[in-house]
């Protein structure tokens, strides 16, 4: 399966943003999950299979912490004072994680359709 350049850039950007915004929330656990996403996006150019697997694993791990944490921050901001920059970063993180997941899924579906056409 070939991962498109657009998906690689989205994954790398998502990894960078989630590492920066997740560090105060979850500490180094968020950085580790985001690092897998970034390393997978870089490695996929040279090692397709291993890079793709790292991207998928990193995206799954990032999704599991970023969406609940981002939505929790958003919910807490509705009840009272919070720094608007934190809320905006949380919302941007959630949206970028969703876009990254959609890009990875569409690349996977596109590749599986191509596989079925060959059979």
Secondary structure by P-SEA (a helix, b strand, c coil): ccccaaaaaaaaaaaaaaaaaacccccaaaaaaaaaaaaaaaaccccaaaaaaaaaaaaaaaaacaaaaaaaaaaaaaaccccaaaaaaaaaaaaaaaaaaaaaaaaaaaaaaaaaaac
